[in-house]
Amino acid sequence: MEQSWRASNYLTLQEFFTTMFRHLISGLAFFTLHACAHARNCRIQFIKLGRTYDKEAIVQCILRHQRLLEYSRDIEDVFSCVYLIQTVLSISVICGFSFTLLLLGKDEYIKYIVLIIGAMAQLWIYCWPPHMLIVETTLVAEAAYNLKWETWSKEQRKIVEIIIFRSQIPAKLTAGKFNTISIDTFSSICSTAMSFLRY
């Protein structure tokens, strides 16, 4: 009786953490990709302006960009610790499975290779949306710079310079305020983990 109760509680806890983890992944991706969509909208507004000077439209773009940066900072504040935990766990799992792969016989290879690929896919899901945020916010600066603002008056140019200066440093998400999360992070972790397999 007691054995079945423990097994039942173990399965319930496992289901709880699995469900929580799935929602966390989708929440991280959703909020980050939402910020990417705002950055793309801001860039599209600058592209639509083209050669014309419309102070109200430019000010609206600057305000939209400011809200985007604030939203990105909010995502960073909320999820930075989660990214750190996920990064450390991914490194541990990939390195652990890689090391175990070296110690096991050939009959267990396929099982651990599939586990390593799954861990890498999970890490990719965490690294790709923040990378897209970096890319999209960088493109906002390029779109603002591509306006034909060099023919405008000094006052008009000053307004566009504000957005160019703010956009030079892209919005980015970090793992515990230590490391920027991007595709470079993914490739760095994977290459480090795969170095175990070479020795």
C-alpha positions in Angstrom: 0.0 0.0 0.0 2.7 2.4 1.0 4.8 1.5 -2.1 1.9 2.4 -4.5 1.3 5.7 -2.6 5.0 6.7 -3.1 4.9 5.7 -6.7 1.7 7.7 -7.2 3.2 10.8 -5.5 6.4 10.5 -7.6 4.4 10.4 -10.8 2.4 13.3 -9.7 5.5 15.4 -8.9 7.1 14.3 -12.2 4.0 15.4 -14.1 3.9 18.7 -12.3 7.5 19.6 -13.0 7.2 18.4 -16.6 4.2 20.5 -17.2 5.8 23.5 -15.4 8.9 23.1 -17.6 6.9 23.0 -20.8 5.0 26.2 -19.9 8.3 27.9 -18.9 9.8 27.1 -22.3 6.8 28.3 -24.2 6.6 31.5 -22.0 10.2 32.4 -22.6 9.9 31.9 -26.3 6.5 33.7 -26.5 7.7 36.9 -24.6 11.0 37.1 -26.4 9.4 36.6 -29.9 6.8 39.2 -29.0 9.6 41.7 -28.4 11.0 40.7 -31.7 7.7 41.4 -33.4 7.7 44.9 -31.8 11.2 45.5 -33.1 10.2 44.4 -36.6 7.2 46.8 -36.5 9.4 49.6 -35.4 11.8 48.8 -38.3 8.9 48.6 -40.8 7.7 52.1 -39.7 11.1 53.6 -40.4 11.2 51.9 -43.8 7.8 53.3 -44.6 9.0 56.8 -43.7 11.7 56.6 -46.4 12.7 60.1 -47.7 9.9 62.1 -46.1 10.1 63.9 -42.8 7.1 63.4 -40.7 7.9 64.5 -37.2 4.9 62.9 -35.6 5.6 59.5 -37.2 9.2 59.7 -36.2 8.4 60.6 -32.6 5.9 57.7 -32.6 8.7 55.4 -33.8 11.0 56.6 -31.0 8.3 56.1 -28.4 7.6 52.6 -29.8 11.3 51.8 -29.7 11.5 53.1 -26.1 8.6 50.8 -25.1 10.4 47.9 -26.8 13.6 48.5 -24.8 11.6 48.7 -21.6 9.8 45.5 -22.4 13.1 43.7 -23.2 14.5 44.9 -19.9 11.4 43.5 -18.1 11.9 40.1 -19.9 15.6 40.2 -18.8 14.7 41.0 -15.2 12.1 38.2 -15.0 13.8 35.4 -16.9 17.5 36.0 -16.4 17.8 33.6 -13.5 15.8 31.0 -15.5 18.2 31.3 -18.4 21.1 30.8 -16.0 19.6 27.7 -14.5 18.7 26.3 -18.0 22.2 27.0 -19.3 23.9 25.3 -16.3 21.5 22.3 -16.6 22.0 22.0 -20.3 25.8 22.1 -19.9 25.6 19.5 -17.2 23.2 17.2 -19.1 25.1 17.4 -22.4 28.5 16.9 -20.7 27.1 14.1 -18.5 25.6 12.2 -21.4 28.7 12.7 -23.5 30.9 11.3 -20.7 28.6 8.4 -20.1 28.6 7.7 -23.8 32.4 7.1 -23.6 32.1 4.7 -20.7 29.3 2.5 -22.1 29.4 -0.3 -24.5 28.2 0.0 -28.1 24.7 -1.3 -27.4 23.9 1.9 -25.4 25.3 4.4 -28.0 22.0 5.1 -29.8 20.1 5.8 -26.5 22.6 8.3 -25.3 23.1 9.9 -28.7 19.3 10.5 -28.9 19.4 12.0 -25.3 22.3 14.3 -26.3 20.5 15.4 -29.4 17.3 16.1 -27.3 19.3 18.2 -24.8 20.9 20.2 -27.6 17.4 20.7 -29.2 16.2 22.0 -25.9 19.1 24.4 -25.6 18.5 25.6 -29.1 14.9 26.5 -28.1 16.3 28.6 -25.3 19.0 30.3 -27.4 17.2 31.1 -30.7 14.6 33.6 -29.5 17.1 35.8 -27.6 19.4 35.7 -30.7 16.5 36.9 -32.9 15.9 39.8 -30.4 19.5 40.9 -30.9 19.1 40.7 -34.7 15.8 42.5 -34.8 16.8 45.3 -32.5 20.0 45.8 -34.6 18.0 46.1 -37.7 16.0 48.9 -36.1 19.2 51.0 -36.0 19.9 50.2 -39.6 16.4 51.2 -40.7 16.7 54.5 -38.8 20.1 55.1 -40.3 18.9 54.4 -43.8 16.4 57.3 -43.6 17.5 60.2 -45.9 18.1 62.3 -42.8 21.3 63.9 -44.1 19.3 66.3 -46.2 17.0 67.3 -43.3 17.5 70.3 -41.0 19.7 70.1 -37.9 16.6 69.9 -35.6 15.1 67.1 -37.7 18.4 65.2 -37.8 18.7 65.4 -34.0 15.4 63.5 -33.6 16.7 60.6 -35.8 20.1 60.6 -34.1 18.3 59.8 -30.8 17.0 56.5 -32.1 20.3 55.7 -33.9 22.2 56.2 -30.6 19.7 54.2 -28.6 19.7 51.3 -31.2 23.5 50.9 -31.4 23.4 48.6 -28.4 20.8 45.9 -29.2 18.4 44.5 -26.6 19.8 41.2 -25.3 18.9 38.6 -22.7 21.5 37.1 -20.4 21.9 34.1 -18.3 22.0 35.5 -14.8 23.5 38.8 -16.0 26.7 36.9 -16.8 26.5 35.8 -20.4 24.5 37.0 -23.4 22.2 34.2 -24.7 22.4 33.8 -28.4 23.3 31.3 -31.1 27.0 31.9 -30.2 26.2 30.7 -26.7 24.6 27.6 -28.2 27.5 26.8 -30.4 30.0 27.4 -27.5 28.2 25.0 -25.2 27.9 22.4 -27.9 31.5 22.6 -29.0 32.7 22.4 -25.3 30.5 19.4 -24.6 31.5 17.6 -27.8 35.1 18.1 -26.9 34.6 15.4 -24.3 33.9 12.9 -27.1 37.3 13.6 -28.8 39.4 12.4 -25.8 
